[in-house]
Amino acid sequence: MEKQEKTTAAYFLRRGMRELSNHRPDQAIASLRQAVDSIPPSCSDELSQALYWLSVALLRLDERPLAIKSLASAQKLRRRGYARRLYLRSVNEYGMPRQADSALDDFYAFTNLQIAYYLARKSKSRFDSFQEKDAVLRLILDAWKQLSASDRFSGLDACEKLDIFRKTKILYPSFGLSSPRSAPRGVIVKASFGLSNPDTSLKRAADRCLCGSGLPYGQCCGRVKHLREL
């Protein structure tokens, strides 16, 4: 890292940490993001430190999904230290914010995958109305109730559950042609979706990630991204 870049990064990092110590996490975020942006990926220790403090500021604002995203990036740069310990305490086996119990972990992984798939088909990647969002969430909840009632998850690890989640596709009504209130209910069918790389379906959640982070695949490159990250 050149001297000017190092000076700039150090300035923004110090300012962000000072604002954190003064209990101003909202102001710290802007400085810490500038610090992250000014550090090249080759400077792994400095970048990992800046990403860690950014995650602390986000956690103080209760922005858990974005904090997890920042910590997840830090894991690819440094395998030990405070960032690794905080990350492992904060995430579940899907690499998402840890919930109160494993059933909620499963539910949020399924829900985020389904919503991400639905929004990926839309040109603006967002819901057009509250009514559309409410109808989609109801259909996803119905699908989840059917899956969870079938007791198909007993004894499965996260990778095997994700395979079921990704192959469960909900057929949604055409919201542009009919109102959600009068539209027919969705139907669950089997179909493959949500895999950017077909080989990911062959990886086990507990296997070490090939990126070299030292983390299980399911908590690293194979983690389920929260909708705030999309």
N, C-alpha and C positions, 0 to 999 in steps of 0.2 A: 504494500500500500504506500503510495507516494506521501510525502510529508504533508502536503496541503490536504489530501483526503483524510489522513490520520488526524490532523488538527481539527478539521470540520466534524468528523465523526465523534471525536472525544468531546468537543464542545456541546454537541446536541445530546450526547449520552449524559454528561454531567448535569446539563440543564434539566433533562427529564428526570434524573434521579433526585435532584434538588426539589423539583415540583412534587415528586412522590413523597419525599420526607416532609413536605409542607402540606400534605393531605390534599393535593390537587391532581388526582389521577387523570381527570379530563384534559387538563393542560399538559400533563406529562406525555400523554399518548402522541400528540403532534410532534414533540421534540424527539421522542424515542423512534417514531417512524422515520423521521429524517435521518436519525443516526443509522438505522437499518439500511435505508436507501443509499447512504454514502459509503457503506463498507462493502468492498468487493467480496464475492463468495470465497475467494482464495484465503482470506483472513478469517479462518474458521473460529478461532477463539474469541476475537473481538465481535464477530457477527453473532455467535452463540450467546454472548453476554448481553448484547443489545436486544436480541429476541427474548431472552429471559425477562429482562426488566420491562419490556413491552407487554409480555404476558401478565406480569404482576399488576401493571396499571389496568389492564383489561379485566382481570379478576376482581379488582377493587370496584370496578364499575358494573360487576355482575355480568360481564360479557364473556361467559364461559366458553362458548363455541369458538369465538375468535381468539381467546387466550390459548385454547388447545391447538388451534392452527399455528400460532406463533411458536408454541413449545414443540410441536411436531417438526417444524422446520429446523429448530435448534438441535433436534436429536440426530439429524443427518450430519451435523458438523462436529458434535462432541458427545462422546459416549458416557462421560461421567460428569459428576458435579451437581450443583443445585438444580439446574434446569431438568436434568434426567430424573432426579428424585421427585421434583414437583410434578413432572409429566406422569410418572408411574402412579403417583397418588391420585391423579385427577382423571385418568381415563379408564374405561372398561376394556373388555377383550375385543371390542369393535373399534377401539381407538377414538371413541366418542366420550363426551362428559359422563362420568360415572353417576348412575342413578342409585336410588335407595335399595333396589334389589335387582336380581338378574332378569326377572320378568319384564321390568320396565326397560332395562337395557335392550332386550330383544324387541320390545314394542317400538322404541325410538329408532332403532336401526331399520326395522321394516318400514316405518312411516317415512323416514327421510329418504330411503331408496325409492319408495313409490312416488313421493312428491317430486323428487328430482327427475324421475323418468317422465312423469306427466308434464312438468314444465319444460323439459327438453324438447317436447314436440311442438311447443308454442313459439311463434316467431319472436315474441318479446320476453320469453322465459319468465313470465309472471302471470298471476291471476288477473283476469279482466274485471272482476267484481267480487265483493264479499260473498254474494250468493254462490258464485262458482266455487270459491274456496271452501265454503261450508259444505257444499254438495260433494266435492272431491274428498274432503276429510271424512265425511260420513261413509262414503263407499270404502275408503281405506280401512276405517274402523270396523265395518262389517266384514271385510276380507280378513282382518286380523282376528276377529272373534271366531271365524270359521277355522282358521289355521291353528290357533291356540287351543280350541276345543278338541281338535283331532289328536292331540297328544303326540304329534310327530317330532317334537323337539327333545323328547326324553333321551338322555345319553349322548346327544350330539354336541360337538364343539362349535365354536363361532363360525368357522369356515363352512361347516356342513349346514348350519342354519342359514348363512348368507346365500348358499346355493339354492335353498328353498325360497328365500325371499326374492332373489333375482329371477327365479323362474315363475314366480307368481305374478301374473300380469292382470290388472283389472281393466275391463272394458268399460270406458266411461261414455256417458251420453254426449251427443254433440251439443255443447252448451251454446254455440252460436245460432242454432236453429230452433231450439226449444228451451223453455225455462227449466231450471233445475227442479222446480216443484213438480212439474208434470212429466219430467223425463223418466224413462224406464230405469230400473235399478241396474247397477253394473253386474257383470258376470265374471267369475274368476276362471281363467284358463291357464294352461301351462305354456310358457314361452320364455325364451332366453332374452334378457335385456340387461342393460347397465354395466356391461363389461367392455372397458376400453381396450383391453387386451385379452383375447380368449384364453391365454395361458394362466390368467389369474384364477380361473376356476379350479386349476389343478394344484394350487398352493394351499398348504395347511396354515391355519391361523397361527399355530404355535411354532412354525418353522422360522428360522432366522431370516430376516429380510435381506435380499441380495444387494441392497444399496450400501450395506456396510455399517448401518447404524447400531447393530447389535441387538435390536429389538425384535420381538416376534413380528412376523409379516402383518398380522391382523391389527397391530398397534402402530404400524409404520406406513409403508406405501399401500398396503391393502386396507387401511382403515376406512370406515364409512364417514364421509364428509357431511358435516351439518349443513343445513340449508343456508345458514349465514355465510358459509364459505363459497357458495356457488355464484 
